[in-house]
Amino acid sequence: MSETTGMVHWEGSGSKGAGRISTETGALKEYPYGFGSRFEGKRDGTNPEELLGAAHAACFTMAFAFACEKAGFTASQVDSECKVRLTKVPDGFLIDRLALTLRAKVPNLGQEQFAKLSEEVKRSCPLSKALASVPEITLDATLLP
């Protein structure tokens, strides 16, 4: 079992305030975020959805590598991303879609088994399970030559 911590310090109102995100490992150390970087597309900080996308892609990628290993294959290259869509709804905001993209080179793995493995990992990686309440989770998976 493992447990890790993310921390945030915030000052001010929701629309005019500013926050700083840190992680236990120091991967992020007082990294800025606020209204502009979350809702206005400003690049002067991060936002929770971007971090969620990175975390989901990282979890999915590692789970895919483990699934390949369990099936007797070694991935030589795995590139993933996760686009997170935040939508305005009458009572606030909702993450209504996670769009995973996978591009992988796995020597000797056939297309059919690749499709089966990647779909299974989409359903079973720990972050996919944690995010199961998101209405739409898609996967665009390509096995590279």
Sequence and secondary structure as in RCSB ss.txt:
>XXXX:A:sequence
MSETTGMVHWEGSGSKGAGRISTETGALKEYPYGFGSRFEGKRDGTNPEELLGAAHAACFTMAFAFACEKAGFTA
SQVDSECKVRLTKVPDGFLIDRLALTLRAKVPNLGQEQFAKLSEEVKRSCPLSKALASVPEITLDATLLP
>XXXX:A:secstr
     EEEEEES TTT EEEEEETTSSSSSEEEEHHHHHS  SSSB HHHHHHHHHHHHHHHHHHHHHHHTT   
SEEEEEEEEEEEEETTEEEEEEEEEEEEEE TT  HHHHHHHHHHHHHHSHHHHHTTTSSEEEEEEEE  
